[in-house]
Amino acid sequence: MTTTTATPLAPLVEVLCSQIRQLPPVQRVGAVTGVAGLIIESDGPNVGLGELCLIRSARDNFSVQAEVVGFRDNKTLLMPLGELRGVGLGSLISVRRQMASLGVGPALLGRVIDGLGAPIDGRGAIAVEEEYPIYAAPVNPMSRVPIRKPLNLGIRAINGLLT
């Protein structure tokens, strides 16, 4: 007959685990130190190439997304994906996503989106099923199903050149 005895640390471990679960997640942040043309220079956050960040204006209620495009002299270089007006020295930069991606799924069919995947057709938000990376490996054209039937566009000059 074996008996199991509870260790005196078990209640403490449970308490500590529940407290850790309630802590807010760590957010990597930085600040704008310079803007030259369309390149934003910042101290931090600690990111990799291609990651998406959100830049919040220190003065206004304004934000713009930016992609990390390089590093120089211990500074992070970002390229904005929108209007820069309102961004200045000290604007807060926070990491948004680890890679540029676009939400995909059947709900995307028939919708009109901008370059960042936000709907611009006035029909509300789009329920996406998964995120697909923008910078993905291209599909091998030789593995695709060959085109058997030409697409008639109704313009003979185009039909003759591009079937």
C-alpha positions in Angstrom: 0.0 0.0 0.0 1.5 3.3 -1.1 0.5 6.6 0.3 1.1 9.9 -1.3 1.8 12.9 0.8 1.3 16.5 -0.5 4.4 18.5 -0.4 4.2 21.7 1.7 5.2 23.7 -1.4 2.1 22.7 -3.5 -0.2 25.5 -2.1 2.5 28.1 -2.6 3.1 27.0 -6.2 -0.6 27.2 -7.0 -0.8 30.7 -5.5 2.3 31.8 -7.5 1.0 30.3 -10.7 -2.4 32.1 -10.4 -0.6 35.4 -9.7 1.6 34.9 -12.8 -1.4 34.3 -15.0 -2.9 37.6 -13.9 0.1 39.7 -14.7 -0.2 41.8 -17.9 1.9 40.6 -20.8 5.3 42.3 -21.4 5.2 44.9 -24.1 8.3 45.8 -26.1 8.3 49.6 -26.6 10.6 52.3 -28.0 10.5 56.0 -28.9 11.1 58.0 -32.1 14.5 59.7 -32.1 14.4 61.1 -35.7 12.6 61.2 -39.0 14.4 61.6 -42.3 12.0 61.6 -45.3 10.0 58.4 -44.9 12.4 56.6 -42.6 11.6 56.8 -38.9 14.6 56.2 -36.5 14.0 55.0 -33.0 15.6 53.7 -29.8 14.0 50.3 -29.5 11.9 48.3 -29.4 14.0 45.2 -29.7 12.6 43.8 -32.9 13.5 41.9 -36.1 13.3 42.8 -39.7 9.7 42.7 -41.1 8.0 43.1 -37.8 5.1 45.5 -37.6 5.0 48.3 -35.0 2.4 50.9 -34.0 3.7 54.5 -33.6 1.5 56.7 -31.3 1.8 60.4 -31.4 2.9 62.0 -28.2 0.7 65.1 -28.7 -2.4 63.9 -30.6 -4.6 60.9 -30.5 -3.0 59.6 -33.7 -1.3 56.4 -34.6 0.3 54.8 -37.7 1.6 51.3 -38.5 5.2 50.9 -39.5 7.4 48.0 -40.7 11.0 47.5 -39.4 13.2 47.8 -42.5 16.7 48.0 -41.0 19.1 49.0 -38.3 21.9 51.6 -38.1 24.1 52.7 -35.2 22.0 50.8 -32.6 18.8 52.5 -33.9 15.8 50.8 -35.4 14.7 52.0 -38.9 11.0 51.9 -39.7 9.0 52.6 -42.8 5.5 54.0 -42.1 2.5 52.3 -43.8 0.4 55.4 -43.6 0.4 59.2 -43.1 3.3 60.5 -41.0 1.6 63.8 -40.0 1.6 63.9 -36.2 4.6 61.7 -35.6 7.4 63.5 -33.7 10.3 63.1 -31.4 9.3 60.9 -28.4 6.3 59.3 -30.1 5.8 55.9 -28.5 6.5 52.8 -30.6 5.1 49.4 -29.6 5.4 46.0 -31.3 2.2 44.9 -32.9 2.9 41.7 -34.8 6.0 39.6 -35.4 5.4 39.5 -39.2 3.4 41.4 -41.8 0.3 39.3 -42.5 -3.1 39.5 -44.0 -6.3 37.8 -42.6 -7.8 35.4 -45.1 -11.0 33.3 -45.3 -14.3 33.0 -47.1 -15.6 36.2 -45.5 -13.1 38.1 -47.6 -14.8 37.2 -50.9 -16.6 40.1 -52.4 -15.2 42.6 -50.0 -13.0 45.7 -50.8 -9.9 46.1 -48.6 -7.0 48.5 -48.5 -3.3 47.6 -48.6 -3.3 46.7 -44.9 -6.4 44.4 -45.1 -8.8 46.9 -43.5 -12.3 47.0 -45.1 -13.1 50.1 -47.1 -16.5 49.1 -48.5 -18.5 50.3 -45.5 -19.8 46.9 -44.6 -18.0 46.5 -41.3 -15.3 44.3 -40.0 -14.3 41.1 -41.8 -14.2 37.8 -39.8 -11.0 36.1 -40.9 -10.1 32.5 -40.3 -6.3 32.7 -40.3 -3.4 35.0 -40.9 -1.3 34.5 -44.0 2.2 36.0 -44.2 2.7 38.7 -46.9 6.3 37.7 -47.5 5.7 34.0 -48.1 7.5 31.6 -50.5 6.0 31.8 -54.0 4.0 28.8 -55.2 5.9 26.7 -57.8 4.2 27.5 -61.1 4.9 23.9 -62.4 2.8 22.4 -59.6 -0.3 24.4 -60.6 -3.1 22.8 -62.7 -2.6 23.9 -66.3 -5.1 26.2 -68.0 -7.3 24.1 -70.3 -9.9 26.7 -71.4 -9.0 30.3 -72.5 -10.7 33.2 -70.7 -12.6 35.3 -73.2 -12.3 39.0 -72.1 -14.3 40.3 -75.0 -11.3 42.3 -76.4 -9.6 40.6 -79.3 -6.2 42.3 -78.8 -6.0 41.0 -75.2 -7.5 37.6 -76.1 -4.8 37.1 -78.8 -1.9 37.9 -76.5 -3.1 36.8 -73.0 -5.4 33.8 -72.9 
